[in-house]
Amino acid sequence: MDLPKRQKLPHDVPAWVEQGTTFFITVCCEPKGLNQLCTEEKAPQLYDTIAYRHRLGHWWIRLFLLMPDHCHALLSFSPKVEMRKSISDWKRFTARKFDI
């Protein structure tokens, strides 16, 4: 029996969304089911990268929650850096640095 698959949603912000809107973001690791994020070594370093991008003004953190194989965030984004680019750059950096 085939189980339903999560639909891929567009990651562009519609023109009618106001600046400073907070978005609920989920980022998943591959493969699923492994503790790739909540280790004593990786979690503090990941939070450092998140705070660093906050200080740069790429995003503004309302909440960032690490789970073993994914994370949830409430973020607002700078009008200078697109939401898609902010998330993509962070995912690429963390995947390379932490071998996630």
N, C-alpha and C positions, 0 to 999 in steps of 0.2 A: 504494500500500500504506500503510495506516494504522499508524503506529508506536505502541507502548504509551505511555500517559501516566502520569506519576507520580501516585500516589493521594494525595489530600489527607487527612492524618491529623488526628485531633482534637488540639487544643492544650491541653486541660485536663489537669491532673495528677491521676491517679487517687488516691483516698483512701488506698490502701494503700502509696503511695510515702512513704518516710521523709523528714523535713525534712533539708535539707542534701544531698540526692541531687544528683549531677552529671549534667547532661543534655548530649547532643550536639545542637547546634542548627545548622541550615543556613538561611541567608537568601539568597534569589536576587534579582537585579535584573531588571527588565524594561526594554528588550528584552535578551534573552540574547545573549552573544557579543561584547559591547562592553566595552572596558576602562573601567569606570565607577568603580572603587574604588582601583586600584593606580596612581594618578598621584602625582607628587611633591607636588601641591597637596592632594589629598583624603586620602590615606592617613594622614598625621600628624594631621590634624584629626579623622578618624574615630576613630583610636586615643585622642585626647583625650576624645571623647564617651564612649567605652567605659570609660576610666579614671574619668571623672567619675561615671558611674553606679555604678561599683564603690565609689568613695569614699562615695557617698550610701547604699550598702547595698542598692541595688535588685537587684544581682546580685553574685556573687563569681566573678571570672575565674580559670579554670585555664589556658585557652588561647584565643586569638583569632587566627584566620588569615584575612587578606584575600586573595582571589583576584580576578582582573579583573572578573568579573560576579557574584560571590557571596562569602559568607564562611562559615567554619566556626567554631564555638565550643564549648568545654566550660565550662559555667556552672552554678553553683548559685544558687538564688533565695531571697530573703528571704521569710519567712512573711507579712510585712506587705504585700507587693506580689505579686500573682499573676504567674506566669510569662508568661502570655498578654499581660497588660497591660504588663509590663516590655518585652517584645520589641516589641509594637505601638507603644508610646510612642517607643521608640528609632528604630524604622523610620520613623515619621511625622516625627520631628524631623530625622533625617538626610536624608530625601527632600526636605524643604522647605529645609533649610539648604544642602545641597550640590547640589540640583537633580539628584538621582539617580532 
